[in-house]
């Protein structure tokens, strides 16, 4: 009787009746909550579109929002299916993560909205839960796949424009990773969304997705076919080459012409190269640096860059202002007043400090995990200006050349010393250290316990 009364209260949205039932039996909602698959009052309210009752139920029993009924549907799925947009938005205000809650066959509310071609709800879902775009169902189909498999190609294209518009506008920290996962996601047949568009002979959809810089046009499906292979097969059926031309312009190839690539197992089983070993060592050595220490090191490196560059602009003792100038060796205007030998020693050490500080700045900016090339424009103009300044203030070309070679030798020696010290540290790491199981197994060190070494950077003592 209680359950039938609860259902009646939910259908009519009668909150007063709900509390009358609670007065009669305080466990009336708990009895429903203990059943794993059931139509809760929130399910009933979602179907009926009773937003106020649904919100009251969310306050009393938030767990109902994540309960599936016997058909494998949650309240939010039911609200999306029945087009109760206001109720959907109210539920999401309470718990935005419901956008990613999966029903039967792994369908999320977002994927359901895509299937129903409800572009307004799709946009709202993205606003409250941006990460929901990466979700896929049990068949491996993400939102792009489902949009392209729409029976009405024009409606599917409208939904695809909204999806791609969101993907291409992502600016959060992991935006590139999300774009890569979605645009190259494969379903149970190994099809990416681009494969599906080629199968459906949908050149407009292909053009939309090719705007992504992260798309891989040469991914093979389970049959070993690339997008270009499918486009060629479809062209033989309908004598159209639009998709084929677009894919070729973006580097698409036939599967037979693709070079054989290594599997992940091949890569992991191959010998470690010098470049891989060096890169790993750099990343590990900087992985423990905290944000505060990194900022402090950047400040120190910047100060060194400023001080050493200032020496090139205003060398000690000044510069001569005429051809007959003082004690300069070369006697050219603008050259340093100091002697040639003094200048060489000054320029060697000043240049070494300048170059090392610049290198440390580049490494700290990339933390060894990305290419330093993108940051090179920050320091290359400074390098060029520094070298030109050195040639201007040097007593003669010989002094300038010796100074440059000397600075290079200092850098080489510094690199060798670092390499030697790393080998020493590597040998020290093989020593068992003090008698402690935690130290031997790498959980901690004596230095870490004393506060001499950062946590996570194991240094054997």
C-alpha positions in Angstrom: 0.0 0.0 0.0 2.8 2.4 0.9 4.6 1.8 -2.4 1.4 2.4 -4.4 0.8 5.6 -2.4 4.3 6.7 -3.0 3.9 6.2 -6.7 0.6 8.1 -6.6 2.3 11.0 -4.8 5.2 11.0 -7.3 2.9 11.0 -10.3 0.8 13.9 -9.0 3.8 15.7 -7.5 2.1 15.8 -4.1 4.8 16.6 -1.6 2.2 16.8 1.3 1.1 13.3 0.6 4.8 12.2 0.6 5.3 13.5 4.2 2.0 12.0 5.3 3.4 8.6 4.2 6.7 9.3 6.0 4.7 10.2 9.2 2.9 6.8 8.9 6.1 4.9 8.2 9.5 6.6 8.7 11.2 3.7 6.7 9.0 4.0 3.7 11.8 5.5 1.5 14.4 3.2 3.0 12.4 0.1 1.9 12.6 1.4 -1.6 16.3 2.2 -1.3 17.1 -1.3 -0.3 15.9 -2.8 -3.6 18.7 -2.8 -6.2 16.6 -2.4 -9.3 13.3 -0.6 -8.8 11.2 2.4 -10.0 11.8 4.8 -7.1 9.6 7.8 -6.5 12.2 9.8 -8.3 11.9 7.6 -11.4 8.1 8.1 -11.4 8.5 11.9 -10.9 11.0 12.0 -13.8 8.6 10.3 -16.2 5.7 12.6 -15.0 7.9 15.7 -15.2 7.2 16.8 -11.6 10.3 18.9 -11.0 9.4 20.1 -7.5 8.7 16.6 -6.2 11.8 15.3 -7.8 13.9 18.0 -6.1 12.3 17.2 -2.8 13.2 13.5 -3.4 16.8 14.5 -4.2 17.0 16.3 -0.9 15.7 13.3 1.0 17.3 10.4 -0.9 20.1 11.5 -3.3 20.9 7.9 -3.8 17.7 7.5 -5.9 19.4 9.5 -8.7 21.9 6.6 -9.2 19.4 3.8 -8.9 18.5 1.9 -12.0 15.1 0.4 -12.5 14.3 -3.0 -13.9 14.9 -1.7 -17.4 18.3 -0.4 -16.5 17.3 3.3 -16.6 18.1 6.1 -14.1 15.8 9.0 -13.4 17.9 11.4 -15.5 17.7 9.0 -18.4 13.9 8.9 -18.1 13.7 12.7 -17.9 15.9 13.1 -21.0 13.8 10.5 -22.9 10.5 12.2 -22.0 11.9 15.7 -22.9 11.5 17.2 -19.5 14.4 19.7 -19.9 13.6 21.8 -16.8 13.6 18.7 -14.6 16.9 17.5 -16.2 18.6 20.9 -15.4 17.3 20.9 -11.9 18.8 17.4 -11.3 22.1 18.5 -12.7 22.3 21.5 -10.4 22.3 19.1 -7.5 24.8 16.6 -9.0 26.5 17.5 -12.3 28.3 14.2 -12.4 24.9 12.5 -13.3 25.7 13.4 -16.9 28.3 10.6 -16.9 26.1 8.0 -15.1 25.6 5.0 -17.3 22.4 3.1 -17.9 21.8 -0.2 -19.7 24.4 -0.8 -22.5 26.6 2.0 -21.0 24.5 4.8 -22.4 25.0 8.1 -20.5 22.4 10.9 -20.5 24.7 12.8 -23.0 24.8 9.9 -25.4 21.0 9.6 -25.1 20.6 13.3 -25.8 22.8 12.8 -28.9 20.7 9.9 -30.0 17.5 12.0 -29.5 19.1 14.9 -31.4 18.4 17.3 -28.5 21.2 19.9 -29.2 20.0 22.2 -26.4 20.4 19.5 -23.8 23.8 18.5 -25.3 25.1 22.1 -24.8 23.8 22.2 -21.2 25.5 18.9 -20.5 28.8 20.2 -21.7 28.5 23.3 -19.5 28.0 21.4 -16.3 30.3 18.4 -17.1 32.9 19.1 -19.9 34.6 15.7 -19.5 31.4 13.8 -20.5 32.4 14.1 -24.1 34.9 11.2 -23.7 32.3 8.7 -22.5 31.3 5.8 -24.7 28.8 2.9 -24.5 29.5 -0.8 -24.2 29.9 -0.9 -28.0 32.7 1.6 -27.9 30.6 4.3 -29.5 31.1 7.8 -28.3 29.0 10.9 -29.1 30.5 11.3 -32.6 29.7 7.7 -33.6 26.1 8.0 -32.4 25.6 11.3 -34.2 26.9 9.9 -37.5 24.8 6.8 -37.3 21.6 8.9 -37.3 19.1 7.8 -39.9 18.5 11.4 -41.0 22.0 12.5 -42.2 21.1 16.2 -42.0 20.0 16.0 -38.4 23.0 14.0 -37.5 25.2 16.6 -39.1 23.6 19.3 -37.0 24.4 17.4 -33.8 27.9 16.7 -35.1 28.5 20.5 -35.6 27.6 21.1 -31.9 29.9 18.2 -30.8 32.9 19.3 -32.9 32.3 22.9 -32.0 32.7 21.9 -28.3 35.7 19.6 -28.9 37.6 22.3 -30.9 37.0 24.9 -28.3 38.3 23.0 -25.3 40.9 25.0 -23.4 41.3 23.2 -20.2 44.6 21.6 -19.1 43.8 18.2 -20.7 41.9 19.6 -23.7 44.3 18.1 -26.2 44.1 14.7 -24.6 40.3 14.8 -24.6 40.2 15.9 -28.2 42.6 13.0 -29.2 40.5 10.4 -27.3 37.2 11.5 -28.8 38.2 12.1 -32.4 40.2 8.9 -32.6 38.0 6.7 -30.4 37.1 3.3 -32.0 34.0 1.3 -31.6 33.6 -2.5 -31.4 34.4 -2.8 -35.1 37.5 -0.6 -34.9 35.8 2.3 -36.6 36.6 5.8 -35.6 34.0 8.5 -36.3 35.8 9.3 -39.5 35.5 5.6 -40.6 31.7 5.9 -40.0 31.4 9.1 -42.0 33.3 7.5 -44.9 30.9 4.4 -44.7 27.9 6.7 -44.6 29.3 8.7 -47.6 29.0 11.9 -45.6 31.6 14.4 -47.0 30.4 17.3 -44.8 30.9 15.3 -41.7 34.4 14.3 -42.9 35.2 17.9 -43.6 34.1 18.9 -40.1 36.2 16.3 -38.3 39.3 16.9 -40.4 39.4 20.4 -38.8 40.8 18.7 -35.7 44.6 18.7 -35.6 44.6 15.6 -33.4 42.8 13.3 -35.9 44.6 10.3 -37.2 43.4 9.5 -40.7 45.4 6.3 -41.0 43.9 4.3 -38.1 42.9 0.8 -39.3 39.7 -0.9 -38.3 39.5 -4.5 -37.3 39.5 -5.5 -40.9 42.7 -3.6 -41.5 41.0 -0.8 -43.6 41.9 2.8 -43.3 39.5 5.7 -44.0 41.0 6.0 -47.5 40.4 2.3 -48.2 36.7 2.8 -47.3 36.4 6.0 -49.3 37.8 4.2 -52.4 35.3 1.3 -51.9 32.4 3.8 -51.6 33.6 5.7 -54.6 33.4 2.6 -56.7 29.7 2.4 -55.6 28.6 6.0 -56.2 31.4 7.4 -58.4 32.1 10.3 -56.0 35.6 11.2 -54.9 35.0 14.1 -52.4 35.9 12.1 -49.3 38.8 10.5 -51.0 40.4 13.8 -52.0 39.9 15.4 -48.5 41.4 12.4 -46.7 44.4 12.4 -49.1 45.0 16.1 -48.5 45.3 15.3 -44.8 47.8 12.6 -45.2 45.4 9.6 -45.6 46.9 6.4 -47.2 45.8 3.0 -48.2 46.5 0.3 -45.7 48.8 -1.5 -48.2 51.0 1.5 -48.5 51.4 2.1 -44.7 54.8 1.2 -43.3 54.7 -1.6 -40.8 54.7 -0.1 -37.4 56.0 -1.6 -34.1 53.6 -2.8 -31.5 53.8 -1.5 -27.9 55.3 -4.9 -27.0 58.0 -4.5 -29.7 58.9 -1.1 -28.2 59.0 -2.3 -24.6 61.0 -5.4 -25.5 63.6 -3.5 -27.5 66.9 -2.3 -26.0 66.8 1.0 -24.2 68.4 3.7 -26.5 70.7 6.4 -25.2 68.1 9.1 -26.0 65.4 7.3 -24.1 67.6 6.7 -21.1 68.6 10.4 -21.1 65.0 11.6 -21.4 63.9 9.3 -18.6 66.7 10.5 -16.4 65.8 14.2 -17.0 62.1 13.6 -16.4 62.8 11.6 -13.2 65.2 14.2 -11.9 62.8 17.0 -12.2 59.6 15.1 -11.4 60.0 15.8 -7.6 60.5 19.5 -8.0 57.6 21.4 -6.3 55.9 24.4 -7.9 57.5 26.7 -5.3 61.0 25.3 -5.9 60.6 25.5 -9.6 59.5 29.1 -9.4 62.5 29.9 -7.1 64.9 28.2 -9.5 63.4 30.2 -12.4 63.9 33.4 -10.5 67.6 32.6 -9.8 68.2 31.6 -13.4 66.6 34.8 -14.6 68.8 36.9 -12.3 71.9 35.1 -13.6 70.8 35.7 -17.2 70.3 39.4 -16.4 73.6 39.8 -14.6 75.7 38.0 -17.3 73.9 39.8 -20.1 74.5 43.2 -18.4 78.3 42.4 -18.4 78.1 42.2 -22.2 76.4 45.6 -22.3 78.5 47.3 -19.7 81.9 45.5 -19.3 84.0 46.3 -16.3 86.2 49.3 -17.0 84.0 50.4 -19.8 84.9 50.6 -23.5 87.1 52.9 -25.6 85.5 55.7 -27.6 88.2 56.2 -30.2 90.5 54.2 -32.4 93.6 55.1 -30.3 91.9 53.8 -27.2 93.9 53.3 -24.0 95.1 49.8 -23.2 93.0 47.9 -25.6 94.8 45.3 -27.7 92.9 45.8 -30.8 92.3 49.5 -30.5 88.9 49.4 -32.2 86.1 51.8 -31.1 83.7 50.2 -28.6 86.1 47.5 -27.5 86.8 46.9 -23.8 89.5 48.9 -22.1 90.8 45.8 -20.2 93.6 43.7 -21.5 93.1 40.8 -23.9 93.9 38.0 -21.4 91.6 39.5 -18.8 88.8 39.8 -21.3 89.1 36.2 -22.3 88.9 34.9 -18.8 85.9 37.2 -18.1 84.1 36.3 -21.3 84.6 32.5 -20.8 83.1 32.4 -17.3 80.4 35.0 -18.1 79.3 33.2 -21.2 79.3 29.8 -19.4 77.0 31.2 -16.7 74.8 32.8 -19.4 74.4 29.6 -21.4 73.9 27.4 -18.4 71.3 29.7 -16.9 69.4 29.8 -20.3 69.5 26.0 -20.5 68.2 25.6 -17.0 65.4 28.0 -17.8 64.4 26.0 -20.8 64.5 22.7 -18.9 62.5 24.1 -16.0 59.8 25.5 -18.4 59.4 22.1 -20.0 60.2 20.0 -17.0 61.7 17.5 -19.4 58.2 16.2 -20.4 57.7 18.2 -23.6 59.9 19.6 -26.3 62.0 22.6 -25.4 61.7 23.8 -29.0 58.5 25.7 -28.3 60.3 27.8 -25.6 63.5 28.4 -27.7 62.1 31.7 -29.2 62.3 33.1 -25.7 66.1 32.8 -25.5 67.4 32.5 -29.1 67.1 36.3 -29.8 68.9 36.8 -26.5 71.7 34.4 -27.5 72.1 36.2 -30.8 72.3 39.6 -29.2 74.8 38.3 -26.6 77.1 36.9 -29.3 76.9 40.1 -31.3 77.6 42.2 -28.1 80.7 40.0 -27.4 82.1 40.5 -30.9 81.6 44.3 -30.6 83.3 44.7 -27.2 86.1 42.1 -27.8 89.6 43.6 -28.3 89.9 41.5 -31.5 88.4 38.6 -33.3 90.9 36.2 -31.7 89.8 37.1 -28.2 86.2 36.7 -29.2 86.8 33.2 -30.7 88.9 32.0 -27.7 86.2 33.2 -25.4 83.5 31.3 -27.3 85.5 28.1 -27.5 86.4 28.4 -23.8 82.7 28.8 -22.8 81.9 25.8 -24.9 84.6 23.8 -23.1 83.2 24.8 -19.7 79.7 23.6 -20.8 81.2 20.3 -22.0 83.1 19.8 -18.8 80.0 20.6 -16.8 78.0 18.0 -18.7 80.7 15.4 -18.2 80.7 16.2 -14.4 76.9 15.8 -14.2 77.1 12.6 -16.1 79.9 11.3 -13.8 77.9 12.3 -10.7 74.8 10.5 -12.0 76.9 7.3 -12.5 78.2 7.7 -8.9 74.6 8.1 -7.6 73.5 5.1 -9.6 76.2 3.0 -8.0 75.3 4.3 -4.6 71.7 3.3 -5.2 72.8 -0.3 -5.5 74.1 -0.2 -1.9 71.5 -1.6 0.5 71.9 1.4 2.9 71.0 1.2 6.6 69.4 -2.0 7.8 65.7 -1.2 7.3 63.1 -3.0 5.2 61.5 0.2 4.2 64.8 1.7 3.0 65.8 -1.5 1.1 62.4 -1.6 -0.6 62.6 2.0 -1.7 59.7 3.4 0.4 61.9 6.0 2.2 65.5 6.9 3.1 67.3 8.2 6.1 67.8 11.5 4.3 64.1 11.8 3.7 63.3 11.1 7.4 65.8 13.8 8.4 64.3 16.2 5.9 67.5 16.4 3.7 65.9 14.9 0.6 62.4 15.5 -0.9 59.7 12.9 -0.6 59.6 10.6 -3.7 63.2 11.2 -4.7 64.9 8.2 -3.2 68.6 9.0 -2.4 70.4 6.1 -0.8 72.7 6.9 2.1 
